[in-house]
Amino acid sequence: PALSPPRLEQMRAAADAMQAARLNRERQWAALNAEAPRTRDEQSQFKQMRCREIDREINAIDSHTRQRHSAREGNYWRGERKKLNGERYSLGC
């Protein structure tokens, strides 16, 4: 069964918000990396913060995918979750 238009719009809005947040974080990450070298404590704090953000995003994706969705949406969310898990692994969370 197809999703009702309001539900589909909610999911699209959530996906757009998550994409915007991810792009914002990537810009922040690039800006931080372009600055002068930081201390190990600052690097560690940033890494811990990013790990928590990734965990929150994965939890949000998990809650979205527990709801009714199309195969296309499921594939999209699965891909986004895989990207986050890859980043999480790269950071050593």
Residue pairs with C-beta under 8 A, 6 or more apart in sequence:
1 68
2 70
3 11
3 68
3 69
3 70
7 67
7 68
11 64
11 67
11 69
11 73
14 60
14 64
15 76
18 57
18 60
18 61
18 80
21 57
22 57
25 50
25 53
29 50
32 38
32 46
38 46
47 91
47 92
47 93
50 87
50 91
51 88
51 91
51 93
54 84
54 87
54 88
54 91
54 93
55 88
55 93
57 84
58 81
58 84
58 85
58 88
61 77
61 80
61 81
61 84
62 81
64 77
65 74
65 77
65 78
69 77
